[in-house]
Amino acid sequence: MIRYRTLLFGPIVDSNPITLQILGICSALAVTTSVATALTMGASLTIVLMISNGIISLVRNHLPASVRLIVQITIVASLVIVLDQLLNAYAYEISQRLSIFVGLIVTNCLVLGRIETFAMRNPPWPSMVDGLGNGLGYSAVLLVVGSVREFFGAGSFLGVKIFVFQPLSVLLLAPSAFFILGFLVWFIRKIKPAQVERNEFHASVPTREGGM
């Protein structure tokens, strides 16, 4: 139970795939102009990641190394196509706002990374819990960034107008998401110093022989 709790809740803050591992940030920057699109993208990736982890784990012992990556991408792509069609049928407006980014889940480094590093080495149930945990961690970051951008950039939340003063429309531009995400990474590493990477580069100070 302790292991499952770690797999489920660890990726939300302690090992968040975006703020710690810097995975999947392209969609985090692109689809966070509103809370609705952020939630939809987060839920979509979570579903795909959880199911694909489970399927890959089931067949992992029967995958030849030569076609391993092809099979992984085929499984993920099949799930993404089904999900995209469901969004088109039942949430057409949000599907149009998400544009190509649902389809790009196929190449999302977070999805492929968890499949390769966890699902290929663990049983189905832990793999699905790992997929759910990482999906929740990914969704949490999208929700925070999307909330800030919609709240202060459009003066609304989930499409409901809140502010009466002029919103900061600059927050709806793509570069603003980059800065918000950067501030979020800094804040988390400020309160959790263990997440700060060690400095791998040490500048050497040249010494002068035979000084003045």
Buried (B, 14 or more C-beta within 10 A) or exposed (E): EEEEEBBBBBBBBBBBBBBBBEBBBEBBBBBBBBBBBBBBBBBBBBBBBBBBBBBBBEBBEEBEEEEBEEBBBEBBBBBBEEBBEEBEEEBEEBBEBBEEBBBBBBEBBBBBBBBBEBBBEBEBEBBBBBBBBBBBBBBBBBBBBBBBBBBBBBBBBEEEEEEEEEBBEEBBEEEBBBEBBEEBBEEBBEEEEEBEEEEEEEEEEEEEEEEE
